[in-house]
């Protein structure tokens, strides 16, 4: 799978997980979480090229996709990722809450989704 295809898989499965959660379907949500996490792992295995490929998701139409990409790339592209998270955190609901928690953990020095 190309880097672009892996990025598409991340976006597709993040959106599908969120949609499943809103429908109260945790089992399906977990299935999609495993799939997007696997795609992220494959991207990160490509080092900076994989991380750079994920950057396009900072401008994705869906906030959940933007927040996932920003959380993943927070250590790599801190300023841009924080800007995405801060914008998302201004809203109400689950995704803005998740963005605010990521920022809180980052500011506390306990964020470790993408270890250096």
N, C-alpha and C positions, 0 to 999 in steps of 0.2 A: 504494500500500500504506500502511495506517495505521501509526502508531508501534507500536501493540500487535502488529500482524502482523509487523513487522520484528523486534521482540523475540522473537516466537515462532520466526521463522526462525533467529535467532541460536542460541537454545536447541536447536532441532531439529538444526541442522547441526553444532554443537559436539559434541552427543551422538553423532551419526552418524559424525563424524570419529574420535572416541575409539574407538567400537565397531569401525570399520574398522582402526584401528591395532592394536587387540588381536587382530584376525584376520589381521594381517600384510598387509593390503591398502592399501598406500600410495597407489595410484592413486585409489581411491575416497576415501580420507582426504583427499587433496589437493583433490579435487572439492568435498567438503563444506567444507573450509577456505576455498576461494575463495568459496563461497556465504555462509558466515557473515561473512567479512570484508567482502563487498559489503553485507550487511545492516547491519553495524556502521558502515561508511562512510556509508550513507544516514542512519542514526540520528544520527551525529555532524554531518552536514550540516545537521541541524535545530537545532544548537546545544544550549543547556541543556535544551530540551524533549526532545530525543532522548537526551541523557545521563540525564535524570531517568527516562525510560521504561525504560532499561536497569537501573535500580536494583532493580526487582522480581526480577531474576535473582540478586541477592545471597542470596535465600532459596530458590533452586531446589533441588529434591531431589537433583540430581546435582552432585557436587563439581566436575567439569570445567566445567560451565556457570557455577557460582559463580566459579570462578577466572578464567575468561575475562572475565566481566563486571567483576570486581574489577581485573584487569590493565588493562582498557580505561578504567576510571573512576578509576584510582589518583591521578591529578593533580587530578581534579575533586572527588572525595569521599574524600580521603586517609585519614581516620580509619576510616571504615566499610570501605573497600576493604582497608586493611592488616589490619583485624580478620578479614575473610574469608580473606585470604591466609595470615595467621599460623595460623589454625585449620586450614586445609588443609595447611599445611606440616608439621604435627605427624605426619601419617600417613606411610605407606610407599608407594612406587610412582611411576609417571610423573607423575600430576597433583600430588601433594604436592611432588615434585621441581621441577616447573614453578613452583609457587607460591613455593618457596624461592628459585629463581633470580630471579623477579620482585622479591621483597623485597630480595635482594642487590643487584640493579642499581639499585633505588630508593635504597637506603641509600648506594650509591656515587655517586649523582647521575647515573647514565648511563641511566636509564629514559626512554624517549621514545615509547612507543606512542601516547599521546594528547597531542601537543604542545599547550601552552597556547594 
